[in-house]
């Protein structure tokens, strides 16, 4: 059920800058509205109200519209003319193709002294004998009825023999009301029967294969999957066939034209539309890939446009000429320039091109030709490329090399920045090699010579091999 909301009214008031308090005309046709509400409080200055082709069963909540001049309620489910006495300025009322069967309800329009035009064609009351004569005699202020002008002579003839016409109209009206009561009862029984049938119907049932499934014998494991797939295909095919049969039966079964049948047809179409939307959602296309997971930009041309990519060496720019359709509005075109690619979205369809060199997005421009409609992207090249190199960690030096390092090694290592260790537990032992400065005085030669033999003791060798000569002039091994 669709309700009249403030958002709907504001969207229909674009010509009045979306202001509804001063609105004089509003069109709410073809909205599947089932009740008139709120308009008499929000739009007091309303003069023209379009509500045709909805599902409104009753005229209500319009009595406060004192300035209303034209009310269009054609193609609705209205059965009685009522609640229009407060519309003092009403001049035209359109009730074409409704279900007005109480012709006597026309008398409620006597107080609308400015009413000059009335449409009742397509209603059951228009088929009554003496219909036009009764309406013309009941509403002397009318000048047009169902698009035909009421002459002075016709008005005089309508007033003659009015009592006999009223009697015949009253009899036909009573017969119509009895028929409507039977139609309502039949519609209620049909609705109750459909609800029971929907509860008892087993989903997926089909007489062609239901018995076979019940009588199946245990099968091998390798055949179960094939049988399940076959049953799913048969179920889908049978469901489509049953749905087509129900659809054909629904539209080819004769029924009386009543408000209930009109509502039933509307709900049937609504269910069919929702089912179609669900199928489309399930069959959605795979998401398009513009940039892969590894960061590679893809070339895409969904709108299938002609393009030309050139490099202007003189101006140091890259120019992309895109053949956009000539009469397409520029508001549906979205341009996005990145350092390595350019992307243009045209009504949701993506055109993406990888550029031969890096460009400056901030300095790029987009221009549209007024004669050809082509889109021209001018993208200046970047002066230099920023290359990111991966830092290779240096292997840690062994404790032996740290202990046996010479003064030259210490000087070279002092020029390289070292990282501070935040976690002291990472060291198994305290490094005492660099506590004493490597620069010694010239007179202390003895300790220097002793330090050269230190690595041999530090390495853990307690004895030397046969033939080993400790030469102090030979530098230690690193």
C-alpha positions as CSV (number, residue, x, y, z in Angstrom):
1,X,0.0,0.0,0.0
2,X,1.3,3.4,-1.0
3,X,0.7,6.4,1.2
4,X,0.8,10.1,0.4
5,X,4.0,11.3,2.2
6,X,5.6,14.7,2.4
7,X,8.6,13.5,0.4
8,X,6.3,12.4,-2.5
9,X,4.5,15.8,-2.5
10,X,7.8,17.7,-2.4
11,X,9.2,15.8,-5.3
12,X,6.1,16.6,-7.3
13,X,6.4,20.3,-6.4
14,X,9.6,21.0,-8.3
15,X,8.0,23.8,-10.2
16,X,7.3,25.6,-6.9
17,X,10.9,25.1,-5.5
18,X,9.7,22.1,-3.5
19,X,7.5,24.3,-1.2
20,X,4.2,22.7,-0.5
21,X,2.5,25.3,1.8
22,X,2.0,27.6,-1.2
23,X,1.5,24.9,-3.8
24,X,-1.4,25.5,-6.2
25,X,-1.1,22.4,-8.5
26,X,0.2,18.9,-7.8
27,X,0.1,15.7,-9.8
28,X,0.0,12.4,-7.9
29,X,-1.2,10.1,-10.8
30,X,0.0,6.5,-11.3
31,X,1.4,6.2,-7.8
32,X,-0.8,3.2,-6.6
33,X,-2.2,5.4,-3.9
34,X,-5.0,3.7,-1.9
35,X,-6.1,6.6,0.3
36,X,-6.4,10.5,0.1
37,X,-4.8,12.0,3.2
38,X,-2.7,14.9,4.5
39,X,-3.2,17.1,1.3
40,X,-5.9,19.2,3.0
41,X,-3.5,20.1,5.8
42,X,-0.3,20.6,3.8
43,X,-1.6,22.4,0.7
44,X,-4.4,24.7,1.7
45,X,-4.0,26.9,-1.5
46,X,-4.3,24.0,-3.9
47,X,-6.3,24.7,-7.0
48,X,-5.6,21.7,-9.3
49,X,-5.2,18.1,-7.9
50,X,-4.4,15.1,-10.2
51,X,-5.1,11.7,-8.6
52,X,-6.0,9.7,-11.7
53,X,-5.0,6.1,-12.3
54,X,-4.6,5.1,-8.6
55,X,-6.4,2.6,-6.3
56,X,-8.5,5.2,-4.3
57,X,-11.8,3.7,-3.1
58,X,-13.3,6.7,-1.5
59,X,-13.4,10.6,-1.8
60,X,-12.2,11.9,1.6
61,X,-10.0,14.5,3.2
62,X,-10.5,17.2,0.6
63,X,-13.2,19.3,2.3
64,X,-10.7,21.9,3.5
65,X,-9.5,22.7,0.1
66,X,-11.6,25.9,-0.4
67,X,-9.7,27.1,-3.4
68,X,-9.8,23.7,-5.3
69,X,-11.1,24.2,-8.8
70,X,-10.2,21.0,-10.6
71,X,-10.2,17.5,-9.1
72,X,-9.2,14.5,-11.4
73,X,-10.0,11.1,-9.9
74,X,-10.3,9.1,-13.1
75,X,-9.4,5.4,-13.2
76,X,-9.9,4.7,-9.5
77,X,-12.2,2.5,-7.4
78,X,-14.7,5.2,-6.2
79,X,-18.3,4.0,-5.8
80,X,-20.0,7.0,-4.2
81,X,-19.8,10.7,-4.8
82,X,-19.3,12.3,-1.4
83,X,-17.4,14.7,0.9
84,X,-17.1,17.5,-1.7
85,X,-19.4,20.0,-0.1
86,X,-16.5,22.0,1.4
87,X,-14.8,22.5,-2.0
88,X,-16.5,25.8,-2.6
89,X,-14.5,26.8,-5.7
90,X,-14.8,23.4,-7.5
91,X,-15.5,23.9,-11.2
92,X,-14.5,20.6,-12.8
93,X,-14.8,17.0,-11.5
94,X,-13.5,14.0,-13.4
95,X,-14.7,10.6,-12.3
96,X,-14.1,8.7,-15.6
97,X,-14.0,4.9,-15.4
98,X,-14.8,4.4,-11.8
99,X,-17.4,2.3,-10.1
100,X,-20.1,4.8,-9.2
101,X,-23.3,2.9,-9.1
102,X,-25.3,5.1,-6.7
103,X,-26.5,7.7,-9.2
104,X,-28.5,9.4,-6.4
105,X,-25.2,10.5,-4.8
106,X,-24.9,13.1,-7.5
107,X,-27.3,15.2,-5.4
108,X,-24.4,15.9,-3.0
109,X,-22.9,18.2,-5.6
110,X,-25.8,20.7,-5.4
111,X,-23.9,22.9,-3.0
112,X,-21.0,23.2,-5.4
113,X,-22.5,26.2,-7.2
114,X,-19.4,26.8,-9.4
115,X,-19.4,23.3,-10.7
116,X,-19.8,23.5,-14.5
117,X,-18.2,20.3,-15.9
118,X,-18.7,16.7,-14.7
119,X,-17.4,13.4,-16.2
120,X,-19.1,10.1,-15.3
121,X,-18.5,8.1,-18.4
122,X,-17.4,4.6,-17.9
123,X,-19.2,4.2,-14.6
124,X,-22.0,1.7,-14.0
125,X,-24.5,4.5,-13.4
126,X,-23.9,5.9,-16.9
127,X,-25.7,2.7,-18.3
128,X,-28.9,3.4,-16.3
129,X,-32.0,4.4,-18.3
130,X,-32.6,8.1,-17.9
131,X,-29.0,8.7,-16.6
132,X,-28.3,11.9,-18.4
133,X,-31.8,13.4,-17.8
134,X,-31.4,12.7,-14.1
135,X,-28.0,14.3,-13.7
136,X,-29.0,17.4,-15.8
137,X,-32.1,17.9,-13.7
138,X,-30.3,17.3,-10.4
139,X,-27.5,19.8,-11.1
140,X,-28.8,22.9,-12.7
141,X,-25.4,24.6,-12.5
142,X,-23.8,22.1,-14.9
143,X,-22.9,23.3,-18.4
144,X,-21.0,20.1,-19.6
145,X,-21.7,16.5,-18.9
146,X,-19.3,13.8,-20.2
147,X,-17.8,16.3,-22.6
148,X,-21.2,17.2,-24.2
149,X,-22.6,20.7,-23.7
150,X,-26.0,20.9,-22.0
151,X,-28.3,23.2,-24.0
152,X,-31.2,25.2,-22.6
153,X,-33.8,23.1,-24.3
154,X,-32.2,19.9,-22.9
155,X,-32.5,21.3,-19.4
156,X,-36.1,22.1,-19.9
157,X,-36.9,18.6,-21.2
158,X,-35.0,17.1,-18.2
159,X,-37.2,18.9,-15.7
160,X,-40.3,17.5,-17.4
161,X,-41.3,14.0,-16.2
162,X,-38.5,14.1,-13.5
163,X,-40.5,12.0,-11.0
164,X,-40.8,9.1,-13.4
165,X,-37.1,9.3,-14.2
166,X,-36.2,9.2,-10.5
167,X,-38.4,6.1,-9.9
168,X,-36.7,4.2,-12.8
169,X,-33.2,5.3,-11.6
170,X,-34.0,4.2,-8.0
171,X,-35.1,0.7,-9.2
172,X,-31.9,0.2,-11.3
173,X,-29.8,1.5,-8.5
174,X,-31.3,-1.1,-6.1
175,X,-30.6,-3.9,-8.5
176,X,-27.0,-2.8,-8.9
177,X,-26.5,-2.7,-5.1
178,X,-27.8,-6.2,-4.8
179,X,-25.4,-7.4,-7.5
180,X,-22.5,-5.6,-5.8
181,X,-23.3,-7.4,-2.6
182,X,-23.1,-10.7,-4.3
183,X,-19.8,-9.7,-6.0
184,X,-18.3,-8.8,-2.7
185,X,-19.3,-12.1,-1.1
186,X,-17.9,-14.0,-4.0
187,X,-14.6,-12.0,-3.9
188,X,-14.3,-12.8,-0.1
189,X,-14.9,-16.5,-0.7
190,X,-12.3,-16.6,-3.5
191,X,-9.7,-14.8,-1.4
192,X,-10.3,-17.2,1.5
193,X,-10.0,-20.2,-0.9
194,X,-6.8,-18.9,-2.3
195,X,-5.3,-18.5,1.2
196,X,-6.2,-22.1,2.0
197,X,-4.9,-23.4,-1.3
198,X,-1.6,-21.6,-0.8
199,X,-1.2,-23.2,2.7
200,X,-2.0,-26.7,1.4
201,X,0.1,-26.5,-1.8
202,X,3.4,-28.3,-1.4
203,X,6.3,-26.4,-2.8
204,X,8.0,-28.2,-5.7
205,X,5.1,-30.7,-6.1
206,X,4.6,-32.0,-9.6
207,X,2.6,-35.2,-10.5
208,X,5.0,-36.2,-13.2
209,X,7.9,-37.0,-10.9
210,X,6.5,-37.0,-7.3
211,X,5.6,-40.7,-7.4
212,X,9.0,-41.7,-8.9
213,X,10.8,-40.0,-6.0
214,X,8.7,-41.8,-3.4
215,X,9.4,-45.2,-5.1
216,X,13.2,-44.8,-5.5
217,X,15.5,-47.4,-4.2
218,X,18.9,-46.8,-2.5
219,X,21.4,-45.8,-5.1
220,X,25.2,-45.7,-5.3
221,X,26.9,-42.6,-4.0
222,X,28.3,-41.6,-7.4
223,X,24.8,-41.5,-8.9
224,X,23.1,-39.4,-6.2
225,X,24.6,-36.1,-7.3
226,X,23.5,-36.7,-10.9
227,X,20.0,-37.6,-9.8
228,X,19.8,-34.5,-7.6
229,X,20.8,-32.3,-10.5
230,X,18.3,-33.9,-12.7
231,X,15.5,-33.5,-10.2
232,X,16.5,-29.8,-9.7
233,X,16.2,-29.2,-13.5
234,X,12.9,-31.0,-13.7
235,X,11.6,-29.0,-10.7
236,X,12.7,-25.7,-12.3
237,X,11.1,-26.7,-15.7
238,X,7.9,-27.9,-14.1
239,X,7.7,-24.7,-11.9
240,X,8.1,-22.5,-15.0
241,X,5.5,-24.5,-16.8
242,X,3.0,-24.3,-13.9
243,X,3.6,-20.6,-13.6
244,X,3.0,-20.0,-17.3
245,X,-0.3,-22.0,-17.0
246,X,-1.4,-20.0,-14.0
247,X,-0.6,-16.8,-15.8
248,X,-2.6,-17.9,-18.8
249,X,-5.5,-19.0,-16.7
250,X,-5.5,-15.7,-14.7
251,X,-5.8,-13.5,-17.7
252,X,-8.2,-15.7,-19.8
253,X,-10.7,-16.5,-17.0
254,X,-13.7,-14.1,-17.5
255,X,-14.6,-12.0,-14.5
256,X,-16.8,-9.0,-13.7
257,X,-15.2,-5.6,-13.7
258,X,-15.3,-4.7,-10.1
259,X,-13.0,-2.8,-7.6
260,X,-12.0,-6.2,-6.2
261,X,-11.0,-7.6,-9.6
262,X,-9.0,-4.4,-10.4
263,X,-7.2,-4.7,-7.1
264,X,-6.5,-8.4,-7.8
265,X,-5.0,-7.6,-11.2
266,X,-2.9,-4.9,-9.7
267,X,-1.5,-7.2,-6.9
268,X,-0.9,-9.9,-9.5
269,X,1.2,-7.6,-11.6
270,X,3.0,-6.3,-8.5
271,X,3.9,-9.9,-7.4
272,X,5.1,-10.7,-10.9
273,X,7.3,-7.5,-11.0
274,X,8.9,-8.4,-7.6
275,X,9.5,-12.0,-8.7
276,X,11.2,-10.7,-11.8
277,X,13.4,-8.3,-9.8
278,X,14.5,-11.2,-7.6
279,X,15.4,-13.3,-10.6
280,X,17.4,-10.4,-12.0
281,X,19.2,-9.9,-8.7
282,X,20.2,-13.6,-8.7
283,X,21.4,-13.3,-12.3
284,X,23.6,-10.3,-11.7
285,X,26.7,-10.1,-13.8
286,X,30.1,-10.7,-12.2
287,X,31.6,-7.5,-10.8
288,X,33.8,-5.8,-13.3
289,X,37.5,-5.6,-12.6
290,X,39.0,-2.2,-13.1
291,X,42.1,-2.7,-10.9
292,X,43.4,-6.2,-10.1
293,X,44.4,-7.4,-6.7
294,X,48.0,-6.9,-7.6
295,X,47.5,-3.3,-8.5
296,X,47.4,-3.6,-12.3
297,X,45.1,-1.1,-14.0
298,X,43.0,-2.6,-16.8
299,X,41.9,-1.0,-20.0
300,X,38.1,-0.9,-20.2
301,X,35.7,0.5,-22.8
302,X,32.2,-0.4,-21.7
303,X,30.3,2.4,-23.6
304,X,32.2,1.3,-26.8
305,X,33.4,4.8,-27.6
306,X,36.0,5.9,-30.2
307,X,39.1,7.4,-28.7
308,X,42.5,8.8,-29.7
309,X,45.5,9.0,-27.3
310,X,48.3,11.2,-28.4
311,X,51.4,12.7,-26.8
312,X,52.2,16.4,-27.3
313,X,55.9,16.7,-27.1
314,X,56.0,20.5,-27.4
315,X,53.7,21.1,-24.5
316,X,54.8,18.0,-22.6
317,X,51.2,16.7,-22.3
318,X,49.2,13.6,-23.0
319,X,45.9,14.3,-24.8
320,X,42.9,11.9,-24.8
321,X,40.1,12.6,-27.3
322,X,37.0,10.6,-26.4
323,X,34.1,10.4,-28.9
324,X,31.2,11.0,-26.5
325,X,27.8,11.1,-28.0
326,X,26.9,14.5,-29.3
327,X,23.5,15.0,-27.7
328,X,24.4,13.5,-24.3
329,X,24.2,15.8,-21.3
330,X,27.5,16.6,-19.6
331,X,25.9,16.1,-16.2
332,X,25.9,12.3,-16.7
333,X,29.7,12.3,-17.4
334,X,32.2,11.9,-14.6
335,X,35.9,12.3,-15.2
336,X,38.7,11.0,-12.9
337,X,42.4,11.5,-13.7
338,X,45.0,9.6,-11.8
339,X,48.8,9.7,-12.2
340,X,48.9,6.5,-14.2
341,X,45.4,6.2,-15.8
342,X,42.3,8.2,-16.7
343,X,38.7,7.0,-16.0
344,X,35.5,8.4,-17.5
345,X,32.0,7.2,-16.3
346,X,29.2,7.8,-18.8
347,X,25.8,6.9,-17.3
348,X,27.5,4.3,-15.1
349,X,29.5,2.7,-18.0
350,X,33.2,2.9,-17.4
351,X,35.9,4.0,-19.9
352,X,39.4,3.5,-18.5
353,X,42.8,4.0,-20.2
354,X,46.3,3.3,-18.9
355,X,48.5,6.3,-19.7
356,X,52.0,5.9,-21.2
357,X,53.6,8.2,-18.6
358,X,52.8,9.7,-15.3
359,X,50.7,12.9,-15.4
360,X,49.7,15.6,-12.9
361,X,46.0,15.1,-12.0
362,X,45.7,18.5,-10.4
363,X,46.8,20.3,-13.6
364,X,44.7,18.2,-16.0
365,X,41.7,19.7,-17.8
366,X,38.5,18.3,-19.3
367,X,36.8,20.1,-22.2
368,X,33.6,19.3,-24.1
369,X,33.1,20.3,-27.7
370,X,29.8,22.0,-28.4
371,X,29.7,21.0,-32.1
372,X,30.9,17.3,-32.0
373,X,30.3,16.5,-28.3
374,X,33.8,15.0,-28.0
375,X,35.5,15.0,-24.6
376,X,39.1,16.3,-24.6
377,X,41.4,15.5,-21.6
378,X,44.7,17.4,-21.5
379,X,47.1,15.9,-18.9
380,X,50.5,17.4,-18.4
381,X,53.3,15.0,-17.7
382,X,55.0,14.7,-14.3
383,X,58.6,16.1,-14.3
384,X,60.0,13.1,-12.5
385,X,58.9,9.7,-11.3
386,X,59.1,8.7,-7.7
387,X,60.4,5.2,-7.4
388,X,60.1,3.3,-4.3
389,X,62.9,0.8,-3.7
390,X,62.7,-2.0,-1.2
391,X,65.3,-1.7,1.7
392,X,67.4,-4.9,2.0
393,X,68.3,-5.6,5.6
394,X,72.0,-6.0,6.3
395,X,73.0,-9.3,7.8
396,X,74.1,-9.1,11.4
397,X,77.7,-9.3,12.2
398,X,78.9,-12.3,14.2
399,X,80.3,-11.9,17.7
400,X,83.6,-13.2,16.5
401,X,83.9,-10.5,13.8
402,X,82.8,-7.8,16.2
403,X,85.5,-8.9,18.7
404,X,88.2,-9.2,16.1
405,X,87.5,-6.0,14.3
406,X,90.4,-3.7,13.7
407,X,90.5,0.1,14.1
408,X,89.9,0.7,10.4
409,X,86.8,-1.5,10.5
410,X,85.6,0.5,13.5
411,X,86.1,3.8,11.7
412,X,84.2,2.6,8.6
413,X,81.3,1.2,10.7
414,X,81.1,4.4,12.7
415,X,80.0,6.2,9.5
416,X,77.0,3.9,9.0
417,X,73.9,4.7,11.2
418,X,72.9,2.0,13.5
419,X,69.5,1.1,14.9
420,X,68.8,1.3,18.6
421,X,67.6,-1.9,20.1
422,X,64.4,-1.3,22.1
423,X,64.3,-4.8,23.6
424,X,67.5,-5.5,25.5
425,X,66.6,-9.1,25.9
426,X,67.5,-9.7,22.2
427,X,71.2,-9.8,23.2
428,X,72.3,-13.0,24.8
429,X,75.3,-11.4,26.4
430,X,76.8,-8.0,26.9
431,X,79.2,-6.9,24.1
432,X,82.3,-5.5,25.7
433,X,84.4,-5.3,22.6
434,X,83.7,-1.6,21.9
435,X,83.8,-0.3,25.5
436,X,87.6,0.6,25.3
437,X,88.4,3.1,22.7
438,X,90.3,1.7,19.7
439,X,92.5,4.7,19.5
440,X,95.5,4.0,21.8
441,X,98.5,6.2,22.6
442,X,101.7,5.5,20.8
443,X,103.5,4.5,23.9
444,X,101.1,1.7,24.8
445,X,102.3,-0.8,22.2
446,X,102.1,-3.8,24.5
447,X,98.4,-3.9,25.1
448,X,97.8,-3.5,21.4
449,X,99.8,-6.5,20.6
450,X,98.0,-8.5,23.3
451,X,94.6,-7.5,21.9
452,X,95.6,-9.0,18.6
453,X,95.9,-12.4,20.2
454,X,92.6,-12.0,22.0
455,X,90.4,-13.5,19.2
456,X,92.1,-16.8,19.6
457,X,91.2,-17.0,23.2
458,X,87.7,-15.6,22.5
459,X,86.9,-18.3,19.9
460,X,87.2,-20.9,22.5
461,X,90.4,-22.7,21.3
462,X,92.4,-23.8,24.4
463,X,95.3,-25.4,22.5
464,X,97.0,-24.7,19.2
465,X,97.6,-27.3,16.5
466,X,101.0,-28.7,15.8
467,X,103.2,-26.4,13.8
468,X,101.3,-23.2,14.7
469,X,103.5,-20.1,14.9
470,X,102.0,-17.0,16.5
471,X,103.5,-14.2,14.4
472,X,102.5,-10.8,15.8
473,X,103.1,-9.0,12.5
474,X,100.3,-11.0,10.8
475,X,96.8,-9.3,11.2
476,X,94.1,-11.4,12.8
477,X,91.5,-13.2,10.6
478,X,88.1,-11.5,10.3
